[in-house]
Amino acid sequence: MTDKTNTNNTLSDATDQPAFADMKMNQDLKHSILIVSLLVNMIVLTMWIALQVTTQYDGQIASFLFTR
């Protein structure tokens, strides 16, 4: 007699893997965008604080940040 409780899920496993790969790539893309965004925001915040705190180097910092 054959055991009917064992099923072969090779077809469903094969179809689930591309969806999982898409989800993983989507999460990786979101994480990389968030990391880059945080890095840029930290640089802008640091430069803004440097412009607010220093009075001696205002001209040099402003010319470095806002060159034409």
C-alpha positions in Angstrom: 0.0 0.0 0.0 1.1 3.5 -0.6 1.2 6.1 2.0 -1.0 9.0 1.0 0.2 11.4 3.7 3.6 12.0 2.0 3.2 14.5 -0.7 5.8 15.7 -3.2 5.9 19.5 -3.0 8.7 20.0 -5.6 6.4 22.0 -7.9 5.3 24.4 -5.2 8.8 24.7 -3.8 10.1 25.6 -7.2 7.5 28.4 -7.6 8.0 29.8 -4.2 11.8 30.4 -4.6 11.5 33.2 -7.2 9.0 35.1 -5.1 11.3 34.7 -2.1 14.2 36.0 -4.1 12.2 39.0 -5.2 11.2 39.8 -1.6 14.8 39.5 -0.5 16.1 41.7 -3.3 13.3 44.2 -2.5 14.3 44.3 1.2 18.0 44.7 0.3 17.1 47.6 -1.9 15.0 49.3 0.8 17.8 48.8 3.3 20.5 50.2 1.1 18.3 53.2 0.2 17.7 53.8 4.0 21.4 53.5 4.8 22.4 56.0 2.1 19.7 58.4 3.2 20.8 58.2 6.8 24.4 58.8 5.7 23.5 61.9 3.6 21.3 63.3 6.4 24.1 62.8 9.0 26.6 64.7 6.7 24.1 67.6 6.1 23.4 67.7 9.9 27.1 67.8 10.7 27.7 70.6 8.2 24.7 72.6 9.5 26.0 72.3 13.1 29.5 73.3 12.0 28.0 76.4 10.3 26.0 77.3 13.4 28.8 76.7 16.0 31.8 78.3 14.3 32.1 82.0 13.6 35.7 82.0 12.5 35.3 79.6 9.5 31.8 80.6 8.3 33.2 81.9 5.0 35.4 78.9 4.3 32.7 76.4 5.2 30.0 78.3 3.2 32.3 78.5 0.1 33.1 74.8 0.4 29.5 73.8 0.6 27.9 76.3 -1.8 30.5 76.8 -4.6 29.3 78.0 -7.9 
